[in-house]
């Protein structure tokens, strides 16, 4: 095996190991995945279906909602009909309804066919997946608003939860289309984002995932916003700065779902190969997450964090950057530690030890995971430690370091000497390590 092949194999092994906590966490969970009509026209759409099949094989309960806007517009154009929109909503007259039914039926059959693939040497080999469609969505007419009669355009009245749950319990994928039936037997054209968010809320889904045209939501500076609260999303929508109408609809639906019990809403790009797997099985994902829960936070350590701290600091201990600490010592001193937790993983830690009757504190065991060092996380953790120190009456911090002196100086620490250390700490100073001493007034 060549070096390149070995590197590729090792990279795969590392990824698989890193993804295993997510495989366990997602098993038995309910995810609603919304595919836009544009995603369905993507040349690599079959790869998305393969990834959905993989999620199903891992024990994830899937409800897949599809859109049909471009397909409906194309059929109306062929018929020589013109679409009329009010407030970004299509007015569905009788001619438009025929185009809607044609487009939705065609898409349904295409998706069913892709889920039925069982070719050898393909991801779907022996998958045996049942994609179940039905009259799961009950609709009502939009009616007349602002003088406009929306005719066969409808809204979701309710979702048949018991029927969907029964199919999910049987291991089937439930496929929902943007068509709803009324109790009187009428058919209505629905907003697919509304179908997805309503279903997710009613099912108490763990996630709702939108595969759209963009990677997620960008900041004013053009960078991808990795995480936001529903309040943040609401403010962005109120400012009308999102130019892509599809993305705006998806963010609105994500905000609605996240504000009504769905733990996490994700916006990712259908054109990025494997985006669904990257978002679900890697720590940083590849899109925008809308959630009330803090995906990453700085907090005091608990006894269950000891394993994560050990995993974080062991490489630094082997390299001589940190003094080795046993598990027993960490367990006994765990209340002195502050950690940065990112989606259940400890990616940073630091400890605070008081000296001189609590007037002076030592900042120790400062570590940030290698993947997150080129960021402000170390600074953020230090701010938390300093706030904690002040609350305890500590007026000055000191730190001993062998390799990160410049970083501490950038954060306001001034060079000092071992002689300046508190008497108790001087007796523990290791002259063989020859650590440099820095101090900072609080």
Secondary structure as the mmCIF struct_conf table of DSSP 4:
data_model
#
loop_
_struct_conf.conf_type_id
_struct_conf.id
_struct_conf.beg_label_comp_id
_struct_conf.beg_label_asym_id
_struct_conf.beg_label_seq_id
_struct_conf.end_label_comp_id
_struct_conf.end_label_asym_id
_struct_conf.end_label_seq_id
HELX_RH_AL_P HELX_RH_AL_P1 UNK A 3 UNK A 26
TURN_TY1_P TURN_TY1_P1 UNK A 27 UNK A 28
STRN STRN1 UNK A 30 UNK A 35
HELX_RH_AL_P HELX_RH_AL_P2 UNK A 37 UNK A 41
BEND BEND1 UNK A 42 UNK A 42
TURN_TY1_P TURN_TY1_P2 UNK A 43 UNK A 44
HELX_RH_AL_P HELX_RH_AL_P3 UNK A 45 UNK A 57
TURN_TY1_P TURN_TY1_P3 UNK A 58 UNK A 59
STRN STRN2 UNK A 61 UNK A 66
HELX_RH_AL_P HELX_RH_AL_P4 UNK A 69 UNK A 78
TURN_TY1_P TURN_TY1_P4 UNK A 79 UNK A 80
STRN STRN3 UNK A 84 UNK A 86
TURN_TY1_P TURN_TY1_P5 UNK A 87 UNK A 88
STRN STRN4 UNK A 89 UNK A 91
STRN STRN5 UNK A 92 UNK A 92
HELX_RH_AL_P HELX_RH_AL_P5 UNK A 94 UNK A 115
TURN_TY1_P TURN_TY1_P6 UNK A 116 UNK A 116
TURN_TY1_P TURN_TY1_P7 UNK A 120 UNK A 121
BEND BEND2 UNK A 122 UNK A 122
TURN_TY1_P TURN_TY1_P8 UNK A 123 UNK A 126
STRN STRN6 UNK A 131 UNK A 132
BEND BEND3 UNK A 135 UNK A 135
STRN STRN7 UNK A 137 UNK A 141
STRN STRN8 UNK A 144 UNK A 145
TURN_TY1_P TURN_TY1_P9 UNK A 146 UNK A 147
STRN STRN9 UNK A 148 UNK A 149
STRN STRN10 UNK A 151 UNK A 151
TURN_TY1_P TURN_TY1_P10 UNK A 152 UNK A 152
STRN STRN11 UNK A 153 UNK A 153
STRN STRN12 UNK A 154 UNK A 159
HELX_RH_AL_P HELX_RH_AL_P6 UNK A 161 UNK A 169
TURN_TY1_P TURN_TY1_P11 UNK A 170 UNK A 171
HELX_LH_PP_P HELX_LH_PP_P1 UNK A 172 UNK A 172
STRN STRN13 UNK A 173 UNK A 176
BEND BEND4 UNK A 178 UNK A 178
STRN STRN14 UNK A 179 UNK A 181
TURN_TY1_P TURN_TY1_P12 UNK A 183 UNK A 184
BEND BEND5 UNK A 185 UNK A 185
STRN STRN15 UNK A 187 UNK A 189
HELX_RH_AL_P HELX_RH_AL_P7 UNK A 192 UNK A 202
TURN_TY1_P TURN_TY1_P13 UNK A 203 UNK A 204
BEND BEND6 UNK A 206 UNK A 206
STRN STRN16 UNK A 207 UNK A 212
BEND BEND7 UNK A 213 UNK A 216
STRN STRN17 UNK A 217 UNK A 218
TURN_TY1_P TURN_TY1_P14 UNK A 220 UNK A 221
BEND BEND8 UNK A 222 UNK A 222
STRN STRN18 UNK A 224 UNK A 225
STRN STRN19 UNK A 227 UNK A 228
HELX_RH_AL_P HELX_RH_AL_P8 UNK A 230 UNK A 238
TURN_TY1_P TURN_TY1_P15 UNK A 239 UNK A 240
HELX_RH_AL_P HELX_RH_AL_P9 UNK A 245 UNK A 258
TURN_TY1_P TURN_TY1_P16 UNK A 259 UNK A 261
BEND BEND9 UNK A 263 UNK A 263
STRN STRN20 UNK A 264 UNK A 269
TURN_TY1_P TURN_TY1_P17 UNK A 270 UNK A 271
BEND BEND10 UNK A 272 UNK A 272
TURN_TY1_P TURN_TY1_P18 UNK A 273 UNK A 274
HELX_RH_AL_P HELX_RH_AL_P10 UNK A 275 UNK A 281
BEND BEND11 UNK A 282 UNK A 284
BEND BEND12 UNK A 286 UNK A 287
STRN STRN21 UNK A 288 UNK A 291
BEND BEND13 UNK A 292 UNK A 293
BEND BEND14 UNK A 295 UNK A 295
STRN STRN22 UNK A 296 UNK A 300
HELX_RH_3T_P HELX_RH_3T_P1 UNK A 303 UNK A 305
HELX_RH_AL_P HELX_RH_AL_P11 UNK A 306 UNK A 318
TURN_TY1_P TURN_TY1_P19 UNK A 319 UNK A 320
BEND BEND15 UNK A 321 UNK A 322
HELX_RH_AL_P HELX_RH_AL_P12 UNK A 327 UNK A 332
TURN_TY1_P TURN_TY1_P20 UNK A 333 UNK A 333
HELX_RH_3T_P HELX_RH_3T_P2 UNK A 334 UNK A 336
STRN STRN23 UNK A 337 UNK A 342
TURN_TY1_P TURN_TY1_P21 UNK A 343 UNK A 344
STRN STRN24 UNK A 345 UNK A 355
TURN_TY1_P TURN_TY1_P22 UNK A 356 UNK A 359
STRN STRN25 UNK A 360 UNK A 368
HELX_RH_3T_P HELX_RH_3T_P3 UNK A 370 UNK A 372
BEND BEND16 UNK A 374 UNK A 376
HELX_RH_AL_P HELX_RH_AL_P13 UNK A 377 UNK A 391
TURN_TY1_P TURN_TY1_P23 UNK A 392 UNK A 393
STRN STRN26 UNK A 396 UNK A 401
BEND BEND17 UNK A 402 UNK A 403
HELX_RH_AL_P HELX_RH_AL_P14 UNK A 405 UNK A 410
TURN_TY1_P TURN_TY1_P24 UNK A 411 UNK A 412
STRN STRN27 UNK A 414 UNK A 416
HELX_RH_3T_P HELX_RH_3T_P4 UNK A 418 UNK A 420
BEND BEND18 UNK A 421 UNK A 421
HELX_RH_AL_P HELX_RH_AL_P15 UNK A 423 UNK A 426
TURN_TY1_P TURN_TY1_P25 UNK A 427 UNK A 428
TURN_TY1_P TURN_TY1_P26 UNK A 431 UNK A 434
STRN STRN28 UNK A 436 UNK A 441
#
